[in-house]
Every structure is written in structure tokens, then in C-alpha cells.
Amino acid sequence: MIPRVFMIHPIPSGTRDVLPEETREVRAITDTLRGVFERHQYGEVYTPALEYESVLSRADMAEARPAYRVFDEAGAVLALRSDMTVPIARVVASRYAGSEPPLRFCYFAHCYRGVRPQRGQSRELLQAGIELIGSPAPEGTVEALTVLCHALDAVGLRDYRIGLGDASLFPALMGSLQVREEVRRDMLEALVRRDFVGLEHKLADSGLSDEAAALLLEVPQRRGGPEVLSDAPPPAVEPVTGMRRVHERLDPAVAERVIFDLGLVRNIGYYTGAVFEVYDPALGSPIGGGGRYDELLARFGRSLPAVGFALGIDRLHIALAGEERGTGALLARSSARSEEPGAVGDGSVPASAHAEGRPTAAGTKGNRAEGA
């Protein structure tokens, strides 16, 4: 017998093929999310995957800045978008310049980031999210968190929690203690990684007094229920008060999902106020996140407060599989009755979660690059 020869044609690192079984499950998830967004009056938009780099550079993207660039026929630099918030800010300023806020948009789109390809960390990300333009805090933040919880509940995720912090809190602490500008970025990067040992080392080398260093190390480790909002140091009073006002306005079913996290810092630089991330015990990294970006729209010519979030669909799919329930699992059960035996799988875990090369919940490494 002549042995079969399999040709392997590589694809770029950090990308992957999505086969029919998994595509059906992912489509079920996105269709469910779309239904929730539409019920909350969010209109779906599409924007080009390629944007002028000069447009994207108006925003402080920090670690999520565009990584892939090409030249067009006129020599202008184009970049693959790394998130959808900045393109939608451009759309609002150019296509809705005279429209009365609030404006509500949702999207389902691929974004591209320059990362170290490893399990759970991809260059190409399928994201679903919303942007609420023209609704200030706390009401706008409350609406975004409510839509987020309704979306996660609808797809069947049960064990998730939402970490809620404020992007201005730690910078305010550093400013009040006169931390040198050159070391502030290193401290914020340590917080993004949740590296408190690294933060402690940076504080030891910062030249700050022991009392100041202890405060900068202790405050961002406060995490839990409303009790962590008590006894905030003076520079943190305003952000903590903002978090308390949000919490007071949340429906009980949403409020019980919230964990206050005074050290929450996201890896995108345009956030100005409330920030949040979605966690599930079935996954070792955030499923998504978002926050307020009240100064971003002004950079495009229309000053409006705004808030939004993005969910990583791949990570949401893995978390649903890890919980052994959810939209993908329900689709697998129903499809198994109408298709050939074994085509999708009759267990509660989506069949594609077991496919070769597919990251599983247990194998996913921590990484905070996902989200808006």
C-alpha cells in the first residue's frame, strides 16, 4: 500500500483556520449577541479593516497600537485596525457630526494586534462589542454594564464576574505622591500584568519614601465587594465615588456580578474613567473588557463622552466549553439530532473545542490583550 502523503501549508503565526463545526457554534454565539444588542437599540456598523495610520494615531492605543502597515498607491501609510473603538470614533465625527446624542453602535469584526503568538494569544481577533456615544457617567457606564451582562447571560455563561475599576485612580495616586514621569509608565505596565512583585521592585527603586511606596503597593491590591471603596486615600476619592455611584444604579442581578478592583488598569491608553473586564473561572484570561473614553471623540473633532466594551468571541467560546454549557453546546445537541452521527458531537462541550490545534480552557495562558 502506498502511504498517504499529507501536505502542510503554513499560515501566519498567531492565526488559525476555523472549520465548519466550530463556525456553526461561533455563529450561534454571535447571532445571540446581535439579538441582545439590537434589543437595546444598538445599530450594527461595518468599517474598513484598513485605516489611514494618521487617523488611528490620534488615539493613545498603548500596547494595542496597530502593528501591520502597508503603503497605498499614493504612498500613504495604511494600517490594519487593532480595535473598533477608534474607527467608530472616526465614523461619529465624520458621518454623525450633527446627530443628537446618545448614539448607539454595535459591531462584529476582526481586529489585528502585534503579539507574541502563543496559546490564547492571537494576532487576529474576532470581537463583538458596543459603543455608547454621548452618555456621561454614571448613567452611560450603567447601561454598558447592563448590556454586557444581558449579552453574557443570553449566550449561557453562568459563572462570570466583572472587575470594575477606574483608569484615573492609580495615575492620580502617582501624581499626588510626585512619582517621576519616567517611572510612571513602568508602574502602570506592571499593573496591566497584575505583577505586584514587579511593582514592588519598581517602587523600591523609585526613590519614594517607605510610606508612599507602601500606599502605591497596597491600594491597587484592594479587590472585592463595596467594602473596598471605604477609606480611600484623598487622591482616590473621586474615582472611588464614581464607582460607588455606578454600583448604586445597577440592577441587583448586574450588581451581584461586579467585583471592585482598585488596581485594574487596561492595556489601551485612551481610557479616562471607569474600566472593566470580564472573568470566568473556565478561562485564565479576560474574556473581554471596556471602559469610558470621554476624551477620545474630541481628537476627531466632536467632544462627547463615551463608553464601550468588546468581547473576544474565541475566548467566550472556550469559556462556554469550559463550563460545559452555553449557546455552542446547545447548538451541538440540536444539530446532532439532525445530522450524521458524530458530525457535531452529542456532549455538552462544543465539539470544536476538542479539534487539533484548538486551545482549550485549561491550556489558555493569561493575557490581557483582548477587549476594547
C-alpha positions, 0 to 999 in steps of 0.5 A: 500500500502506498502511504498517504502523503499529507501536505502542510501549508503554513499560515501566519503565526498567531492565526488559525483556520476555523472549520465548519463545526466550530463556525456553526457554534461561533455563529450561534454565539454571535447571532445571540449577541446581535439579538441582545444588542439590537434589543437595546437599540444598538445599530450594527456598523461595518468599517474598513479593516484598513485605516489611514495610520494618521487617523488611528494615531490620534488615539493613545492605543498603548500596547494595542497600537496597530502593528501591520502597515502597508503603503497605498498607491499614493504612498500613504501609510495604511494600517490594519485596525487593532480595535473598533473603538477608534474607527467608530470614533472616526465614523461619529465625527465624520458621518454623525457630526450633527446627530443628537446624542446618545448614539448607539453602535454595535459591531462584529469584526476582526481586529489585528494586534502585534503579539507574541503568538502563543496559546490564547494569544492571537494576532487576529481577533474576532470581537463583538462589542458596543459603543455608547456615544454621548452618555456621561457617567454614571448613567452611560457606564450603567447601561454598558454594564447592563448590556454586557451582562444581558449579552453574557447571560443570553449566550449561557455563561453562568459563572462570570464576574466583572472587575470594575475599576477606574483608569484615573485612580492609580495615575492620580495616586502617582501624581499626588505622591510626585512619582517621576514621569519616567517611572510612571509608565513602568508602574502602570505596565506592571499593573496591566500584568497584575505583577505586584512583585514587579511593582514592588521592585519598581517602587523600591527603586523609585526613590519614594519614601517607605510610606508612599511606596507602601500606599502605591503597593497596597491600594491597587491590591484592594479587590472585592465587594463595596467594602473596598471603596471605604477609606480611600486615600484623598487622591482616590476619592473621586474615582472611588465615588464614581464607582460607588455611584455606578454600583448604586444604579445597577440592577441587583442581578448586574450588581451581584456580578461586579467585583471592585478592583482598585488596581485594574488598569487596561492595556489601551491608553485612551481610557479616562474613567471607569474600566472593566473586564470580564472573568470566568473561572473556565478561562485564565484570561479576560474574556473581554473588557471596556471602559469610558473614553470621554476624551477620545471623540474630541481628537476627531473633532466632536467632544462627547463622552463615551463608553464601550466594551468588546468581547473576544468571541474565541475566548467566550467560546472556550469559556462556554466549553469550559463550563460545559454549557452555553449557546455552542453546546446547545447548538451541538445537541440540536444539530446532532439530532439532525445530522450524521452521527458524530458530525457535531458531537452529542456532549455538552462541550462544543465539539470544536473545542476538542479539534487539533490545534484548538486551545482549550480552557485549561491550556489558555495562558493569561493575557490581557490583550483582548477587549476594547 
